[in-house]
Amino acid sequence: MTKTQLMMSLYATLIGAALALFALPAHAQQRAQQAACGPRGDMVAKLSGQFGETRRGIGIGKKNRVLEVFASEATGTWTITVTLPDGRMCLVASGQAWEDRMDDLAYLADAET
């Protein structure tokens, strides 16, 4: 697999995980939110206190939902969250082996295969 394909696969995985929350049926969303949601302040404190994660990225999605990526260089953990307009933050995905990257994908698309 080329570097370009690897990077595109990584970005597609992260975006797909974040979008999964938006694609769930309403009843499935309610169950997921009950299990992995809470007041934003409490959730951010937990990500910071237990995992040493800080916010690395933010964006606005449909229905005024705020998508954020938290990560820690020290622990290597990462978490994707969605904050709903009512102030609840829900965990969408999490994992390990985080790396901060600012690759120019246009340049990678022209790289050797």
N, C-alpha and C positions, 0 to 999 in steps of 0.2 A: 504494500500500500504506500502510495506516495505521501509526501508531507501535506500536499494540498488535500488529498482525499482524507487523511487522518484528521486534519483541522476541520474540514467540512463535516466529518462524521461527529466530532466532538461538539461542534456548535449545534448541529442538528439534534443531537441527543439532549443537550441542555435546553434548547428551545422547545423540543417536543415534551420534555418533562414539565416545563412551565406551562405549556398550553394544555396539558392534560386536565388541569383543574377547570379550565374553561369548557372543555368538551364533555365532562361528566354529566349524566342526567341529574336533575334537581335533587332527587332523593339520595343519590350517591354522594352528591356534594354536601348535603346536610350531614350525613354520617361521617364523611371525611373531615368536615369542619369541626365536628364535635370532638373527634379523636385528636386532631393535630392543630387546633386553633386556640387562640386566647387573646387577651388584650395586647396590643402591639408592644407597649412598654415592657410587659412581663416577658414576652417572647424574645425581644431584643436583649433583655437582661440575661435570659437563659443562654442564648447563643454566645453572648460575650463572656459570661461567668463560667459556663461549663466547657465551652469549646474555644474560647479566645477569638471568636470570629468578629470581624468588623465588616461594615457594608463596603462592597467593591463595585457595585453597579446598581442602577435604578432605572425604571421606565414606567410609563403609564400604559395600561391595557384597556380593553373594552370595559364598559360600565364603571369607569373611574377606579379601576383596581390598580394598585401599585405593585409592580413586580420588583423584587430586590434580590440581589445575590450577596450573601455573606460568606466570608472565608477567613481562614487563618493560615499564615505562612508557618507559624510555629507547630501547629498540630496537623496541618495539611487537610483539615476538614473544610467542607463547603455546604451551604444550604441555600436553596431557592425558596423564597417566600412570596406570598401574595397578601397584601393588606386590602381589606374590603372597605367600602365607604363608611361602614358603621364602626370602624376602628379595630376590628378583629384581624389578626394576622394568622395566616394558615401556612403550615410547612408543606411545600409541594414536592421537593426532592432534596436529598442530601447524599454526601459521599466523602471520599477520601482522595488524597494525592492531588490537591489543588495546586495549580501553578498560575501566577499572574502573567498574562501574556498580552501583548499589544501588537500582534502580527498584522502586517499589511497583506490581507488576503488576495488583493489584486496581484501583488508581486508573487505570492505563492502559486497562484493559478498559472503563471508563466514558467514556473520552475520545471526542471527536468523530471520526467516520469520514470 
